[in-house]
């Protein structure tokens, strides 16, 4: 039985990013062939190697005693191995995907350069990897799914704090800085406050909203995966394409509102849905940057069937590819074989 998420988060904060460089060098990271290019074309900044890592990599004796010592400390238990391994999976397999295919998501799908868009794209790939991790033998499956999710939300929490209250020196995220989104709270003059903190109330509220979005998105993608491509395409349309056109398409000559969107009831902002002024809410700019196309942009809807087909094909293809990878490779291999491919293959 897994411990409470709060305890897991505290363990992750203290463990996986301190020991792994030496730990991976000793046992878990297989070298990538020099002639194999990075399929994602995204370079995750590497931490400089400390003296312990260099010693373990170059000395078989040091490696032997290092592994003995870590075994005595319990680092070889399935739970701790899952925590360490899933950090590498999250950082190098899931979190890099918005930047890896930024042109497709922002130019083809018209997702704005916001953190909400980054979360949505990362969440898609987290779900696809989770589908494979659920099939791991017990207790590994539960450990891997739980720790992967914890790494995801620890990263989200750090990024939310940096967005709500940018400061100098800039806050380091749990993983790495992403150029996929811009911070709207950075002053135009570039003068940031020193050492300030984001209000905990706002951070908690945003985390609650993202948690509910993660749950809802995962549930509908699961449903689409086991039913039909039609259901999966509708999930893609609602969650990744902003459900544009759900209230009808505004053609030239029509007096359509500037912002027309699907109303999101998650996050605790709507207490009684029966009292919601739907017409007002649909035309309110919620800051997400995703809304219906204006009448002069109506041709943009022509691309939607192709976009949904591309994304559904991508999801089916990648899940089938991950299914063929052995449990041993998932838990003890490198990360290159697990990286997602391109949505549109040439």
SVG drawing of the C-alpha trace seen along z (x, -y; Angstrom):
<svg xmlns="http://www.w3.org/2000/svg" viewBox="-30 -50 69 59">
<polyline fill="none" stroke="black" stroke-width="0.4" points="0.0,0.0 1.4,-3.4 2.0,-6.0 0.0,-9.3 0.9,-11.6 2.2,-14.3 4.8,-11.9 5.7,-10.8 6.3,-14.4 8.5,-15.0 10.5,-11.9 10.9,-13.0 12.0,-16.5 14.9,-15.0 15.8,-11.9 15.6,-11.5 17.5,-14.6 20.4,-14.2 21.7,-10.7 20.6,-9.8 23.6,-11.1 25.9,-8.5 23.2,-6.0 22.3,-6.0 26.0,-6.0 26.4,-2.8 23.5,-0.8 20.5,-2.3 21.5,-4.6 22.7,-2.9 24.9,-5.0 23.3,-6.2 25.0,-5.4 26.9,-8.5 25.3,-8.1 21.8,-8.1 20.2,-11.6 17.8,-12.9 14.4,-12.2 12.9,-15.1 15.6,-17.5 15.3,-19.0 18.4,-19.1 17.6,-19.0 20.3,-20.9 22.5,-18.4 23.7,-19.0 27.5,-19.1 28.9,-15.9 30.2,-15.9 33.2,-14.2 31.2,-11.1 29.7,-10.6 33.1,-10.9 34.7,-8.5 31.9,-5.9 32.1,-6.1 35.9,-5.6 36.5,-3.1 35.0,0.4 36.0,0.7 34.2,-2.5 31.2,-1.4 31.0,1.9 31.1,0.3 28.8,-2.5 26.2,0.1 26.7,1.9 26.3,-1.3 23.1,-2.4 21.6,1.1 22.2,0.8 20.4,-2.6 17.4,-1.0 17.9,-2.8 17.4,0.5 13.9,1.1 11.2,1.1 9.7,-2.1 12.9,-4.1 13.9,-2.7 10.6,-3.8 11.0,-7.3 14.4,-7.7 13.5,-6.1 10.3,-8.0 12.1,-11.3 14.2,-10.5 11.1,-9.3 9.2,-12.4 12.0,-14.8 13.4,-13.2 10.2,-11.6 7.2,-13.7 8.3,-17.2 10.3,-17.8 7.4,-17.1 5.8,-20.6 9.1,-22.1 10.0,-19.2 6.9,-19.8 6.1,-23.4 5.6,-24.3 2.8,-21.8 1.0,-22.7 1.3,-26.4 1.2,-26.9 -1.0,-24.0 -3.3,-23.7 -3.2,-27.4 -2.5,-26.8 -1.3,-30.0 2.2,-30.2 0.7,-29.9 1.4,-27.6 -2.1,-26.1 -1.1,-24.9 2.2,-23.5 0.3,-21.6 -2.2,-20.2 0.5,-18.9 2.6,-17.5 -0.4,-15.9 -1.2,-14.1 2.2,-12.5 2.1,-11.7 -1.2,-9.9 0.3,-7.9 3.2,-6.8 1.0,-6.0 -1.0,-3.6 2.1,-1.6 3.2,-1.8 -0.1,-0.4 0.8,2.8 3.9,3.3 3.8,6.2 2.8,5.3 3.9,3.5 5.9,1.7 2.9,0.5 1.4,-1.4 4.8,-2.8 5.6,-4.0 2.3,-5.6 2.2,-7.4 5.8,-8.7 5.4,-9.8 2.4,-11.8 4.2,-13.3 7.1,-14.4 4.6,-16.0 2.8,-18.1 6.0,-19.0 7.2,-20.5 3.8,-22.2 4.0,-23.7 7.4,-25.2 6.3,-26.6 3.2,-28.1 5.2,-29.9 7.6,-31.3 4.6,-32.5 2.6,-34.1 5.6,-35.8 8.6,-36.2 11.7,-37.3 15.5,-37.7 17.3,-35.5 14.8,-33.5 13.3,-30.4 14.7,-27.1 11.9,-24.7 11.8,-21.1 13.1,-20.1 14.1,-22.8 13.0,-26.1 10.7,-25.8 10.5,-28.4 7.0,-27.0 5.2,-29.5 5.8,-33.1 5.2,-34.6 2.6,-37.3 3.5,-38.6 7.0,-39.8 6.9,-43.6 7.3,-45.3 10.3,-47.2 11.9,-43.9 12.3,-45.1 11.6,-42.1 11.2,-41.9 14.0,-40.2 13.2,-37.1 9.4,-37.5 7.0,-34.5 3.7,-33.7 0.7,-33.7 0.1,-30.1 -3.7,-30.5 -3.3,-31.2 -0.8,-28.4 -3.1,-25.9 -6.1,-27.1 -4.2,-26.7 -2.9,-23.2 -6.5,-22.2 -7.6,-23.3 -4.8,-21.5 -5.5,-18.3 -9.1,-18.3 -8.0,-18.9 -5.6,-16.0 -8.3,-13.7 -10.9,-14.7 -8.5,-14.5 -7.2,-11.2 -10.7,-9.7 -11.9,-10.8 -8.7,-9.6 -9.0,-6.3 -12.6,-6.0 -11.7,-7.0 -8.8,-4.5 -11.0,-1.5 -14.0,-2.5 -13.4,-4.0 -11.3,-6.5 -14.4,-8.7 -14.5,-9.0 -10.8,-9.6 -11.0,-12.3 -13.8,-14.0 -11.6,-14.0 -8.7,-15.5 -11.1,-18.2 -12.3,-19.1 -9.0,-18.9 -6.3,-19.8 -8.1,-22.0 -10.1,-24.0 -13.5,-22.7 -13.5,-25.5 -16.8,-25.7 -18.8,-23.9 -21.3,-26.7 -21.6,-27.0 -19.4,-28.5 -19.6,-32.3 -19.5,-33.1 -18.7,-36.4 -21.6,-38.8 -22.7,-37.4 -22.4,-39.6 -20.5,-37.0 -18.9,-37.8 -15.1,-38.3 -14.6,-35.5 -16.8,-32.5 -15.6,-29.4 -16.7,-26.3 -17.2,-27.1 -14.9,-25.2 -16.7,-24.4 -13.6,-22.9 -11.5,-24.5 -14.2,-25.4 -15.1,-28.8 -18.7,-27.8 -20.6,-26.7 -24.1,-26.4 -24.1,-25.7 -27.8,-26.6 -27.0,-30.2 -24.4,-30.6 -25.1,-33.2 -24.0,-30.9 -24.1,-33.6 -21.9,-35.9 -19.5,-33.2 -19.1,-32.0 -18.1,-35.5 -15.7,-36.3 -12.0,-36.1 -10.7,-33.6 -7.1,-34.3 -6.5,-30.9 -6.0,-32.3 -8.3,-29.5 -11.6,-30.7 -13.6,-30.4 -12.2,-31.7 -13.5,-35.1 -15.7,-35.1 -12.7,-36.2 -10.8,-33.2 -13.6,-30.6 -11.3,-28.7 -9.3,-27.5 -12.0,-25.0 -11.3,-23.1 -8.0,-21.8 -9.7,-20.3 -10.6,-16.8 -7.0,-16.4 -5.6,-17.6 -7.8,-15.2 -6.8,-12.3 -3.1,-13.2 -3.3,-13.3 -5.4,-10.2 -3.1,-8.2 -0.1,-9.5 -1.7,-8.4 -2.6,-4.9 0.9,-4.5 2.9,-5.6 0.8,-3.5 1.3,-0.4 5.0,-1.1 5.3,-1.4 3.4,1.8 6.2,3.7 8.9,2.4 9.7,5.0 9.1,4.3 12.8,4.6 13.6,1.9 10.9,-0.3 12.3,0.0 16.0,0.4 16.9,-0.6 17.8,-4.0 15.3,-6.7 16.0,-6.9 13.9,-3.9 11.0,-5.4 10.9,-8.9 7.9,-9.8 8.2,-10.2 6.9,-13.0 3.1,-13.5 3.4,-13.8 5.9,-11.3 7.6,-12.1"/>
</svg>
